[in-house]
Amino acid sequence: MDGKRMRDNSQIEKGPTEDERGSSTMRTAETLLRILPMALCVVALVIMLKDSQTNEFGSLYYSDIGAFRYLVHASGICAGYSLLSAIAAAIPKQLTMSRAWTFFVLDQLLTYIILAAGAISTEVVYLAYKGDATITWSQTCGSFGGFCRRATASIAITFIVTLCYAGLTLISSYRLFSKYDAPVAYTNRGVEITTFHS
Amino acid sequence: MDGKRMRDNSQIEKGPTEDERGSSTMRTAETLLRILPMALCVVALVIMLKDSQTNEFGSLYYSDIGAFRYLVHASGICAGYSLLSAIAAAIPKQLTMSRAWTFFVLDQLLTYIILAAGAISTEVVYLAYKGDATITWSQTCGSFGGFCRRATASIAITFIVTLCYAGLTLISSYRLFSKYDAPVAYTNRGVEITTFHS
């Protein structure tokens, strides 16, 4: 009962209940949106790590292709960061400016890293399927169909991770920049403002 | 004289001069940061479009490689968007919520498009230089050195454009989200707030 009263008092001091509840919902959503890419990254990583094929044409391992090695590293980094940031996001504590900036910068960076990994692996798989006659690159997937299909699955998951990260970028941008005041000439609160420029 | 007095009056109504000046500086910076990638995109586009080499091994055009065709399209789209958005950013008018969202979403999208173009073209040039013995892809740059060098130059410029866009993303995020109020549990203004969670 005492705890309840304390809570009520604190709400009077700090604002309406809806906002607090909205913030708590947002934190839960953010934590889930960070756990999801972690799980997906691990799946993409495992599929790619196990991707090898041996037949009458020879053996092919994921590590024979630079883009796939990069994808494995990027997925690993992304899974690690997602776990750490999910823990950090789940802990209810005051978000300082430096914490908000760290989240923002790292989320952006990881989005770029994982997008690049997906993009270059897609290009390699595309070339492996289609080949390129002019520069005499063979259609490797003709001989290693299973290898290419597993690689494609891993890449598809990587793109889902990229979408999750694009969403997280939105959240961390909101977290960071809603702490700043709007620039005066662009403010949209209250009455319309006419600006005069010399 | 009358115009000057009007300007002074308007400042009293809407806030301190520093903020207005800061906002105007920001608009100039944004406009320049939008014109720069436009120029760079055009340069990258022209270098890539003119990239062809004919020698005793045969002829090689940029259009023989899917990744380079994508880079040309991406640079074209990016140049067009940069021009339009520079004009839109230069015009001093009230930034509505929908305008801020449009800038934010398009800046993010273009960043991803141009980053992907740079990444996949880098992968192709890397493969063309190094080859891949396991999947029997030849070192094309051994025969077409000039072609590869021009392609590399175009890609390098594309990455500078990506950096410009990363900066623009920062500005458009700030523009958009500084219009929102900070979530209550995360607010950093005024006294420290203790939250109670049930």
Interface residues (C-beta under 8 A of the other chain):
Chain A: G3 M6 R7 S10 E13 K14 G15 D19 E20 G22 S23 S24 M26 R27 G58 L60 Y61 D64 I65 G66 A67 P92 Q94 L95 T96 M97 A100 Q108 Y112 L115 A116 A119 I120 T122 E123 V124 Y126 L127 A128 K130 D132 T134 I135 T136 W137 S138 T140 A166 T169 S173 Y174 R175 L176 F177 S178 K179 Y180 D181 A182 P183 V184 A185 Y186 T187 N188 R189 E192 I193 T194 T195 F196 H197 S198
Chain B: G3 M6 R7 S10 E13 K14 G15 P16 D19 E20 G22 S23 S24 M26 R27 G58 L60 Y61 D64 I65 G66 A67 P92 Q94 L95 T96 M97 A100 F104 Q108 Y112 L115 A116 A119 I120 T122 E123 V124 Y126 L127 A128 K130 D132 T134 I135 T136 W137 S138 T140 A166 T169 S173 Y174 R175 L176 F177 S178 K179 Y180 D181 A182 P183 V184 A185 Y186 T187 N188 R189 E192 I193 T194 T195 F196 H197 S198
